[in-house]
Amino acid sequence: DVPAAVGRHVLMPVLPKFFERYPEIVLEVGSTDRPVDLVREGVDCVVRGGNIYDESLVARRLGAFEVVTCAAPSYLAQHGTPENLEDLERHVFVNYFSTKTGRVFPFDFKRGNEAHEITRPHRVAANDADSYIAAGLAGMGLMQSPATSVIRQHLAAGRLVRVLDDWSAGELPMYVLYPRNRHLSSRIRAFSDWMAEVFIGEFGVHPPASDRAGSI
């Protein structure tokens, strides 16, 4: 199981190369942004982003995306470009909410020893990456998003503009997760290794090869 945006933009376009290398493997791919119970649902492994907490799972870190704060030019033309965090009081956010709890995630801003979590009202909130990006492109507010290849393309084309560059918004680590008590078959290992290769292009750097415990 993979996040919907990963399935559409990262995994599916390069699947022919996977089957060229592993023609005897059959994949059943779920594309969801909700938490998946791997044992109960019979899922061999998942690709997920975020911090790792569940010690019953083994997590292979693929790498991490820088998170960027940005907005569409149409939004900035109407509301102005924020120059500091105080300016955010005059802005609305495109918010992202958890599929598990419904909780809206605050925007993160870090600089040196300073760290702030800021929540602002929204016109629209989304719980999947594609809808979230679409709302930002439509000028619905400021957004914070992992700098995936899709976001980088929008930034390069000027469809999105970075703001508050002197503040870091942190990063989003990505993992392949599988149950600790389940035998790591050659098929799961092959898929995990291949996804690590695929994400090299997404991150622009080589991912670490070590595994560790945990889950989001």
N, C-alpha and C positions, 0 to 999 in steps of 0.2 A: 504494500500500500504506500502511495506517495501523495504529497499535497497536490491539489488539482493543478496549480500553476506549474509545478515540477513535471507532472505528467504531460501537460500540453506543450510546454516550451523546452524542456530539457530531455525527458526520457523518450517520448514517442518519435521525435524527429531523427534520433540516432539508433533506434532499435534495429534497423537492417544490419548495422555493423555488429551488433551483439549477436545476431543469429548467423552472421557469417563466421564468427568465431566459435559459437556454441550452437550448432544446428540441431542438436538433439534435445535441447532444453525447451520446455514449454512454459510460458509466463502467463499468469493470471494477475492482471494489474488493477487494483482499486485506486481510484483518484479521489481522495477526500481530505478535508482539513480538520476533521473531527478526531479525537483520540481513539485509538484502536486497541482493543484487548487482544493481543496476539494469540494467547493461549486459547481463550474462549472462542475466538472467531477463526482459529486455524490458519492464521497468517504467518508465513515463514519469517518475513522481515518487513520493516517499514523504513522509509526515509522521512525524517522529521527535523524541524528546526527548533532551537530553543535550548534552555538549560536542562540538565539531566538530573533526575531525582530517583527514579525507580531502580533500586539495586537488584531487582529480579531480572533485569535485562542487561545485555552486553551492548555497548555502544561503540561503534567505530566512527571516529570523527573524520568527516570529509574535508573540513575547512570551515571558513567563516566569511560571511558577507559584511562589509561595512554598511551601516545603516545611515542613510542620508535624509536630510530635511529638504523638502522641495515643494514646488507648486507650479501650476500651469501659468504661462504668461497672462492669460485672460484673467485669472484670479488676482495676480499681482498688479495688473493694470487698474483693476477696480478698487483694491483694498490697500495697495502699497506694499513695499517690500520691508519686512521687519528687520531692523538694524540691531536690536537687542532683545533680551527675554521680556522686558517690560512692554515692548511693542505687541507682544502676543495677546495682551488684554483686548486688543482691537481686532483680533482675527478669529476665524473659526477653523476647526480642524476637520479633516476627513478622518474619522476614528475607526479603529479596528477592534472588534469585540470577540471574545473567546467563544468558540462553538460549544465548549463544555459548560462554562459558567454564565455566559452572557455579559461578563465584565468587560468594560472598555479599558484597553491598555493605555496608560499615560504616555506622553512623549518624554523621552529621556534626553537630557542635556548635561554634558560633562566637560569641564575645562580645569585642568590642574587638580586642585583639591576640592573644587566645587562640583556638586552634583544636584540636579533638580529633576523632579518628575512633575510635569505640567499637564493638566487636563483642561480642555476647552470644549465649549458646546460644538455640536456638529449639525450640519444640515442633513448629512447622510453618514451612516456607518456601515461597514461591511465585515463579513467574516470569512472571505476568501480573497486571495491576493489579486486575481484578475479583476474582480469587481472593485476592489479597493483602488487599484491603479486607474481603472476606467473613470472612477469618480474624481480622482485627482486631475486627470487629463481634461475632464469636463469643467474644471474650475470650481469645484465644490469646496475647496479649502486647502490649507496646508497639510502636507502628509509626511510621514516618516516611513521609509521603505528600505528593505535590504537592496543594495546596489547590484541586483541581478543583471544578466546581460540585457534583459528587456528594459529595465530602468536605465541602464547605461546608454542604450540606443535612443531612448526618449530624451535624455539629457544632451546627448551629442547632437540630436536633431533640433534642439531648442523647444521641444514640446513640453519639457519640464525644465525648471530652473532651480539650482541649489540656492538655499538661503541659510543664514546664520552659520556660515562655514567656520567661524572661529569657535564654535561649540561642536563637540563630538556627540553623536547620537548612539555610540556604542557599536556593537556588532551582533550578528545572528549566526551562531554556529550551526552546522548541519551534520547530522549523524545517520548512519545505517544502524538500526536496532534489531536485535533478535533475542529470543528468550534464553536466559542463562542455562536452564536445565534441558534445552533442546539440542540434540546433536547438530553440530555445524556441518551440514552436508557439503559435498563438493559443489553442488548447484548454488547453495546460498553463498559460499565462499566466492564462486565465480562471479555471481551477480554483484556482490559487495565490492570485489576488486574492480570490476568494470565500472561501477558507479563512481568509485574513487577516481578513475581515469576521466570519466565524463565531466566530473565537477572541476577538474583542473582548468578546463576552458571557462567554466562559470566564475571561478575565483581568480584565475590568472596566476595562481601559484600552485606548487605541488602540495597535496594534502599529506598530513602525517599518516603513517601506516599502523600505528598502535591502536589497540582496542582497550576499552575500559568499561566498568559497570555504570549503569544508569539509564534513565529515560525521562522524557518530558512528562 
